[in-house]
Amino acid sequence: MNRKTRVRFAPSPTGPLHMGGVRTALYNYLYAKQNGGDFILRIEDTDSHRFVPGAEQYIIEALSWCGIVPDEGVDASGKVVETPSARHPHAPYRQSQRKPIYRQYAEQLIANGYAYYAFDTADELAARRAEAEAAKQTFIYNQVTRKTLRNSLTLPAEETARLLETTTDWTIRFKMPENTVVVMDDLIRGHIEVNTDTLDDKVLWKRADELPTYHLANIVDDHLMEITEVIRGEEWLPSLPLHYMLYKAFGWEDTMPRFAHLSLLLKPDGKGKLSKRDGDKLGFPVFPLRWVNPEGEVSRGYREDGYFPEAFVNLLAFLGWNPGDDREILSMDELVQAFSLDRIVRSGARFSVEKAHWYNREYLRMKSTEELTGLFIPILEQNGIHREKDYVAAVVALTRERVTFVADFWTVAKCLFVAPDTYDEKDAAKFWTAENAPLVSAAASWLCKDYSGPWTKEGIEEALVEHIRSQEWPMGKVMNALRLALTGAASGLGIADLAALLGPDEVAARVASAVGLLALTTMLSASSYAQIRWSVTGGYALGTFTASEKGFSLSSNDNGFYAGILGDILTEIPHLTVETGLIYTYLQDKTSSLTSISTGNGERLSFVKESIHFLNLPFKAKYSLPVSEHFGIFLLGGPTLAIGLDGNQKYLSENYSMGYRAQEKNIPLFGEDGGLNRLDLKLGIGGGVTLYDWLELRVGYDWGLLNIASKTDI
C-alpha cells in the first residue's frame, strides 16, 4: 500500500532543545521534503512532573531559526495548534490535551488480554527492589514477578473492581508474552531480534494524573496521525520491542511505521554523549538558542554566539551523515536533494568545535559585503560608533577573510574606527626603540606631507617601501613600529590597507600620539626594565663636609667601610641605567671628629660615636659614555635611604668664651638598647671610570637631606 510520507518530531518540553534533538528534527524534515511528504511537530508533555515553563516555545523558536518549518502542528504565529482544520486535521498536537483518547486505547488492551491493572504502591515496589538487592539480584516487573504482585492477574475480580473505584494510585501495564522472539527491522541498524523474557511489563497509563506514558501515547498518536517513518535517537532503541508488540496488540501491523534510530552526538574526544557540561567546560554551546532556566542559570546558544543558522544546520547534517561525495557545504535545498537514511552512520558522531567554526567562516565568506555590512553596523552602534555605510563596507571588504563571526569584525577592525590609547607592551619594547621611533616619525611625516601619489593601498604600499629603502632604514622594524602606532599592536592589517582607509590626517595624528605616549611608556613600563646587570661594590667612606653660618668643618662621623650589591637596570634610552641595590656600612668604634673652630665665637663642636651599622638603599640614575673599547666614563646621581642600626652617638658642644658645655646623646628610635637608631635621606652625585666592562672606579658625595634621630641630654 502506497502512503504519503509523514514523519514527526515529538520533543518533550522538559528544558531547552539539545543540538542532538535539532539534528533529529532536521533529518525528519529532510526525509519528508525529499519524499514529498509532511513534517509534523507534536509536543509530548505527558511527564507532568518534568514540565518546564517556556520550553515549548523555545523548541518552536529554535526550529524556526534553523529553517525547519513544520507542515502540521504549529500555526503561522508559532503556537501549537489545538483545534482541527484542513491543514491540521489531527489537532490538538499537544498530548496533554488528548487525555481522553489514550484511556480508551489502554482499556482496549486490557479487554483483549494484552494489559492488566497493577495496584502495587510505590512503597511496596521499593521494598521488593530492596529485597532483590539484598539477594544480589535485580527486581523486574515481568512475566515471573507479576504472578506474586497485586494486580488484576492475581486478585479476584471483585477486589480488582473495588480497588479501581476506591484508589487512584493504580496503573495499566503491558502484559509482555513469555518466551517470544520479537523480530524487528531498523532502517539504520538492520535486523534485530529480542526475546520477551528479557523485557519488563512497562506502565502504559497512570490513574493518578490520567495521563499515558510515552510508550502508549507515542504508538497511539503515530497511528492516528498516519506516521510512516519514525526517525529518532538511539536512546529509544531498547523500547522498540515493546512498540512492535503494541502495534501487534492493537492490530495495526499493516500500518506500523518503519523505524530508524540515529546515533548519538559524542564529546569532542569521542568519550561519551555530548552534554551541556561539556559545552560549559570546553567553551561552546550545545543548545541552538540561549536558555535561562527557572533558577536563572544561563546557557549559551549558537544564535547568540554569532553562528548563522545555515552554518548550524549544515554542521548538524554532517554529524553522522554524508552525501557520498566530497561536498561539505550544502544549502537546505541541496541537503533535501542529497539526504538518504542509508548514508547515516551507526556509530556515534564526534562533535568538533573547530569544524563548527569552519562552517560559520565558510558561510560568512559566501555572504555579500553589503549583507555583512548591514549585520556589522548594529555592532558598531552598540560600541558608540556611527560611520557612513560606504566606509563600513570598505572595512568589511578588507577584513572579511580574517573573521569567523560578524562580531569579529569589531575585534579585527576596531583600530579603523577608534585610535589606540594603549599599546602592546611586548611589541612596544621590541619595536619602539630610541633608534626606531624617529624613523617612524620621519616615515609618517613623509607619507602624510610629501607623498603626492594616489592615496590607495597600491600607491601607498609601493611609495612607502621605496622611501624606506632609499633611506636605508630597517624595513621590518619601521613597518612594525608604524603598525604599532596606528593600531596598538605590531601584528594585524597591512600598513597600506590601514593608511588608505584612515587617511593622511588620521595617520599623522596617530603617529604623533604614539610618539608621546610610547616615549613615556618605554621609560616607565616594567617591560623597559627587563634586563638587569648585577655587580658587587665595596670601598671606604672618608667623612662628611658640612657648612653653616658658624663655619666649616670636615668631620669623620661617617667614616667606615662599605660593601654590597648593585643592579644596573637597563632602559630604552641609550647609555642610561637606573642603579639600585643594598649596601652595608660599618662605622668604626669611638672615632672622634676632626672639627674646625668657627670664626669669632669660640665654640667647638665635638662628636663621639659608638659602632653604628647602616643599610643603604640607593636609587640613582647613571649615564655611561664609552670612550674606547675597554674604557668609559660615567656620571650618576640620586637619593639614598640610610638606615642606622645598633649604635649610639654623642654630641658635645663647648664654648670657652661663654663658659658652657652641653652634651646630647642619640637614643634608639625603637627599643631601649640598639635597634633602629637613625634614618637618613641623602642626595648624592658622583662619577668614575669603567675599565674592561667589569671594573668601575668611582668617587662621590652625599648631601644629608633629612635626619631622623632621637636625642636626650646627658
N, C-alpha and C positions, 0 to 999 in steps of 0.2 A: 504494500500500500504506500503510495507516494503522499507524503505530508509536507506541508510548508515548514521550512526550518524555523524553529522557535527555541531560543535559548534564554536563560535568565541569570541575573546576578542577584544573589539574595543575602546581603550582609546583615549582621545584627548590630543595632545601634548601641553598642556597649562601650564605645570610645572612638577615637579617630581611626580613619581607614588607613591601614598599613599599606605601604607601597606594593607588598605582595598581593593584597586584595585588589589594588588598582590593576595589577597585571592580570589577575583572573578576570576582572571586568573587561579589560582590553581584549583578551583572547576570545571571550564570548562575543564581544562586539564585532571583531574582525571576522569570526566564523559566520556570524549571522549575515553580515553585509556581503561577504564573498558568495554566500549561497542564496542571496535574495530573500533572506528571512527577517525575523523580528528579534530585537534585543529588548528584554523586559527587565525592569528593576522591581524587585519585591523586597519589602522590609520585613525581616524575620525577627520580630520583637517579642517572642514568646517567653523569653527568660526575663521576667519582670524584675527579678532581684538585681540583675546586672545592667538594667537600662540606665543610660547616661543622657541627661538633657543636652540637646544641641548636637548630639552625634548624628542623628538622622539628617539634619540639614547640612551638616559637614560632609556627609557621604555624597549627597546630591551636588553640592557646590564643587567638591573635588572632581567628580566625574565630568561636570560641565567644563571646568578649567582644562581638563585633558581633552576635551572634544569628544567624549564618549557620551552620546546623547541617546537615552532610551526611547524606543518606539512606543512602549507602554509603561504605565506605572507612575509617570511623572508628567504633570501638565506644563504648559508654557511658562507658568510663573515659578516653576521649580518646587511645586508641592506634590506630595504623594496623593494620587487620585483615590478618592473614597467612593465615588458614585459611578456605576457602569455607564458607558457610552459606546458609540460606534468605534472610536479609536481605542477605548479602554474597556473592552467587554467583560473583563474578569475582575473588575474592581469590587471591593476595595483591595488594594495591593499592600496593605499593612496587616500582618497576620493577627495582631491583637483585635482587629475589627472583624475577624472571620471566625470567632469562637464557636458559634452555633454549628458551623459546618463540621468541625473536627469531632465533636462529641458523637454525632450520628455515625461517622465512619468508625470510630472506636467501638461503639456498641455493635456495629455490623460485624466486626471481627470477633467479638465475644459470641454473638449469635451463631456464627459459622465455626466456632471452635478454635479460632486462631489466637485468642487472647483470653485473659481472665482478670478478675478483680483481686487485688492484693491489699490486705488490711494491716500489714506489718507497720508498726510505728518506727520512727527514726531511732528511738532508743533501743527497740528490740533488734533492729538490724545492726546497730552499733555493737550490741552485746554479742551477736553471732560473729561479727568480724573479730572482736577481741578474743573469743574462744578459738577461732581458727588461727589467729596469730600466735596464741599461746601454744598451740599444737604445731607451729611452724608450717601452717597451711594458708591458703588464700580462700576467702569466702567469696563465692559467686552465686548469684541468684539464678539458678539454671534448672534444667530438667530433673536434676537429682535433688537439690536442696528445696525446690518449691514443694516437694511432697511432704516436707516437715515444717512448713511455714503456714502462717494464717492467710489463706486465700480461698477463693471460690472453688478451687480444685480439691481442697481438703476439708472445708467446713460444710455443714449441712446447708441446704438451700434456704431454710428458714433463718438461720444465723446470718447467712450472706445478705438476705433481704433486709434483716434488721440493721446490720452494720451499714448498708448502703443508705438507709433512711436516717440513722442516728449519728453517724460520724462523717467528718469532712476531710480526713487525712488519708483516704484510700486512693489507690491509683489503678490504672489499667495497664497490665504488662502483656507484651507479646509472648505467646506460647511457642517457644522455639522447638521444632521437632527433634526427636532423638536420632543420632547416628545417620544424618542425611548429608550428602555431599552437595554443596551449593556450587554450581558451575557458572562462572561469570566470564565476560569478555570486556576488557578495558581498551579504549582506542589508543592509549599510550602504553599501558603496562602489558597488554596482551592477555593471554588466557590465564585465569585464576581459579583455583578450587579450594574450598574451605569446608571442613566437616563441622556440622552444627554442634557437636559435643564440646567444641572449644568456645562456643558463644554463650552469652547470658540472655536472660529474658529482660529486654530493655523496657523501661517505662515509656508508654505512649501518650498517656493522658493523666492529668492530675486534678483530683476533685477540689483541692484547696483553692486554686485560682482559676479553675475551669479552663485551663489552657493546655494545649498539646505540647509535647516535647518536639525538638527539631525533627526527629525521625518521622513521626506521623504527619506533622504539618508539611514537611518537605515533600513527602510522597503524594499526599492528597492534592496539594497546590500544583505540583508539577503535572499531575494527571489532569486536573480541571483546566489548567492553563495551556494544555496541549504542548508541553515541552518535549522537544525531540532529542536534544542532546543536553546532558548535564556536564558542564566543564567546571571543575572545582579543584581546590587544593588537595594534596595528598594526605592531609590530616584526616580527611573523610574516607580514605580507603578502607580502614577497618570496619566502617559502618556499611560498606557495600553489600556484604552477605545479608544483613538484616533488610536492607532496602529491596534487594532481589526477592526475599521471602515475603515482604509486604505486598509487592506487586503481584506475586503469585496468589497470596491470600485474598486479595481484592478481585482477582480475576482479570487483572489489567496487563497481563504479559504481552499481549499483542501490541499494546501502545506504550510499553515501557521504553523510556528514552535510552539512548546509548550513553555510556559514561566515559569520561576522560579525566584522569586525576593528574594534576600538574605537580611538578617537582617543587621543592622548597627554594626560597631565596636564602643563600648562605652568607655568612660573615665574610669580610674580605680575605680572611685567612682560610676560609673553607671549613672551619670547625664549628658547626652548629648553625641553627637558624638565625637569620638576621633579626635583631631586636632593637627596640628603642635605646636600650642600654648601650648597645654597640655604637649607635649613632652619636650618643652623647659623649662616649669615650673617645671616639675617633674623629669627631667633628664634622658629621654630615647628617642631614635629616633622613628619617625613614618614613615620614608622612608627606603626602602631596602638598598639604596646606598647613600653616601654623595652627597649633591647637593649644588651647588653655583649658586645663581640666578644672573641675569644680573647686579644687583646693588652690587654684591659682598658679599651678606649675605650668610653665610654658615649654612647648616642644616645637622645634624648628620645622619649617615646611619648605619644600622645593620652590614653590612660588615665591615666598618671601625671601628666600636665599638668592633669587635672581635667575632661576632656570626658566627657559622658555618651555611652554607646555609641549611644543612639538619635539623638543630635545628630550624631555622627560618621557614622553610616550615612546619615542624611538629607542631610548635606553631600556625601558621596560620590555619592549617587544623582543629585544635580543638577549634578555636574561632567560635563557632556556629554550630559545628558538633561533633559527636562522633560515634565510631564504634558499639556501642551497648553492649560493654563488658567493662572490667576494664583496657584494654590496653591503654597506653598513648604514648608509644614510637613506632612509625611506620615509616618504610622507605618509600620512594616514591613508590616502587613496592607494599608494603603492603597497603599503602593508596589507590592505584588503585584498589586493590582487595576488600578492605573494604568499599569504598565510595558508598554512595547512597543518592539521593536527599531527600528521605523520612525521613532521620535522621538529616536533617538540622532544627534547631530550628527557630521559628518565631520571638521570642523576641531578643533584642539586646544582643550581646556578649561582656561582660566586659573584657577589657584588663588588664593583671596583669604583672607588671614588675618582681615580684618575680617568677612568672611562666616562664617568658622568660628566666630568669637566670637559673632556674631549668633545662629547656630543654637544654640549652647550656652546663651546667655542666654534664648532663647525656650523651650527645653525646661526650663530651671531654673524659669522662671515658671509652667510648666504643672504642676509638682510641688506637692504639698500642703505646707503649713507643717510638718506632722507628719513627713513624709518628709525634708524638708530639715533639720529639727531633728535627726533621727537621724543624718544624714550629717555634721552640724556638730559634734556632741558629741565624737566622737573627735579632731577637730582641737583643740578646747578642751582636752581631756585631754592631748594632746601638748604643749600650752603650759602645763601645770600648773594649769588652771582646772577646777574642779568646782562646778557650779551646778545648782540644781534645774531639771528639764526644762521646767517652765512658764515660768521666766524666760528660758531659752534660746529657747523657742518665741516669746516676745514679742519678743525681739531679732531673730529671723529674720523675723517678720512685719513688723517695722519696716523692715528693711534689704533685703529680698529684691528690690526693684526697682532697687537700686543695684549689684548684683553680677552677674558673668558666670560665675564658678566658685564652688563651695562654699567653697573656700579663701579667697575674697574676703570672706566673712563676717567672718573674723578681722581682715583688713586694715581693713574699713569699721567694724566694731563693737568693736574691741579696747577702745576707751575706755569701753564699757559693762561691761567686766569688770575692767579694770585702770586705776587712776588715772594720769594722766600724770606723769612725772618730768622731762620736758623739754618745752620749748615752742618752736614755730616762731619763729626769730629775726626774720624779716621781719614776721610777724604781731605779735610782741611789740613790736617797735619802732614799728609803726604804731598799734596799738590800746591797748597797756598803757602809757599815758602817766601822768604825775603827776596830771594833771587827771582822767583817766578811771578810774584804779584805785579811788579812794574811792567813786565812783559804783557800780562793780561790787560792791564790798563791801556798800554800803548796799542795793542791789537784792537781792542774795542774802540778806542778813540779813532784809529784809522778807519775802521769799518763804518762807524756811525757818522764821521765827519768828512773823510776824504774819499771814500769809495763812491763812485758815480755810476756804477753799472746797475743793471736791473735788480730790484730788491726781491729776488726769487731764490728758492732753495739752490737751484743750479748756479745762478750768478754769484751768490754769496759764498757757496762752497768753493768754487774754483778760485775766486779772488782772494779769499781768506787764506787758503792753503798756500797759494803762490806768494802772498805777502809774508807769511811766517817763514817760508823757505828762503825768501830773499833776504830776510833779516838774520838768517841762520839761528833762529830760535829753536829750542827743542819742541817739536810738533806735538808729541803726546802730552807733555806737561802743560803746555799752554792751552791746548784744547780741553783737557780735563779740568784745568783750573777755570777756564771760561764757562764750561758747563756747570761747574760748581757755583759760580757766581750767578748764573741765570736760573738754576733750578734748586740749588741747595745740596746737590749730590753730584759726584763725578761720573756716574753712570746714568744712562737713560736715553732720551731722544737725541737725535743728531743736532749739532750746533747750528748748521744751516737751516734745518727744519724749524728749530726754535726761533732763530733770528728772523726768518721770513714771516712767521706769524706774529711775533711780538712787535716788530718794527724797530727802527733805529733809536727812537727816543726811549723806548722801554728798555732796550738792550743797554744803552748808555747809563740809564738810571740804575739798573740792577747791578752793573759792574761797579759804579760809584758807591752804591750802598754796601756791596761786598767788601770793597777796599776798606771802608771804615769799620764795619762790623768784624771782619776777619782779622784786621790788624790788632784789635783788642782781644779777640778770641785767642789768637795764637800766643799772646803774651800771658793770658790768664788761665786758659783751659789746662786741665791736667794732662791732656794729650801732648801739650807742648813740652812738658817736662818728663817725657817718657824715659829719658836717658840720664843716669846719674853716675858721675865719676868719683869714686871714693879715694881718700888718701888719709895718711896719718900725719900729725903735726906735733911739734914739740919746740921748746925754747925757754927763754928767760925774760921775765918782765922786770925792767930796770927801775921803775918808780913812777911817780905822778908829779907833774908840774902844775902848780896852782898859782893863781894871781888874784889879788884883791886890793882894796884901797889901802890896806895896811902894808903891802909889799909883795914880794915874790918869794916863792920857795920851791925847792926841788926836794920832795920827800921820798923816803924809801918805804912808805907804808904799804905799797903793793908789790914789793919785791918778792920774787919767788919763781919757781919752776912751773911749767905747764906742759901738758901733753893731752892729746885727744884725737878724735877722728873728724874729718871734714868731708862734706859731699858737695861737688860742683854739679848743680842741676842745669842741664843744657836747655837753652831756649832757642826759639826760631830766629832770634836776632843774632847775626854773626858775631862771634867773639865774646858775646855776653852770656855769663852764667850767674846763677844765684848760689852763694855759698852758705851752707849751714852745717851744723854738726853739734858735737858735745865735747867741751874742753875742761879738763880738771886742772886747777891751780892750787899749789900748796905754798902758803906764805910762811916764811921762816919764823921760828920762835923768838920772842923777846928782842926784836930788832928795833933800835932807837932811830928816830928820824934824823935826817940832816936838815937843819932848819936855818933859814936866813933871819937876820934881825931886821925888823921893819924900821923904816926911817922915822925918827922923831919921837916915838912914844915909849921906847924902852921895853916893848913887850916881846917876849919869846914864847913861841908855841912848841911844845914837845909832844911826842906821840910814842906810846909804847903798846905793843900788841903781843898777845899770845897766839898760838898757832890757829890759823883760820884756813879752812878748806873751801874753795869756791868751785861751783859748777857754772861754767859759762855757756850760754846758748846764743851763738852769733847768727845773724841773718843779714848777709851783705851782698851787694851787687859787685860783680867782679868783671872787669873788662880787660881782656888779654889781647896783646898785639904781637904776633910773631915777627921777629927781626930777621932770623935766618932759620935754617933747617933745624938747628939744635938750640936756639937761643930766642928768648922773648922777654917782654916786659909786661907788667900788669899793674892796674890800679884797682883798689877796692874800697868800699865804704858802706856803712850801715850800722844799725843798732846791735847791742849785745845785752842780754839779760844775765846778770851775775848773781848767783845765789850763794850766800855765805853760810857755812855750816860749822858747828862745833868749835867755837872760839870766843875770845873776849878781846876788847880793845879799850885802852885807857888814853884819855886826852888830858894833858897838863898845861895850864896857862899860867905864866909867871910874868909879872910886871914889877921891875925893880923900882922904878920911879914912883909908882903908886903904892908899892908895898903890899901887894896881894898875891896870893897863889890859890888857884882854883883847879879842881880836878873832876873829870867826869869819866864814867865807865859805861861802855855798851853792855847791855844785858841781852840774853837771847830773846827773840821775838816770841818764841814758843818754848815752853819748858823752862825749868829752873837752871839746869846745867847743860850747856851745849845746845844742840838743836839748831833751828833756823836762827841765824844771827843777824844777817843783813840781806837786803835786796837792793841791788844797784842796777840802774839802767844807764847804759853808756852809748855814746855815739863815736864811732871810730872811723879813721881814714888810714890808708896805708898803700903800700906798693911793694914791688920787688921784681925779681928776675926769675925766669924759668930756664932751667938747664936740662936738656935731653928729655923733655916731656915727663920726667919723673921726679925732678927735684926743684923745689922753689926756695929761694931765699927772700925773706920778707921782713919789713920793718913797718911799724905803725904806731898810732897814738889814739887813745880813747879819752873822750871827754865824759865826765860824770854828769848826766842829766838829772838823775833822781837817785837819792839815797834814803832808804827806809831802815832805821835802826832805833832801838830803844836805848835811852841813856839815863843814868842816875848820878847824882852827886856822890862822891866818895868822901 
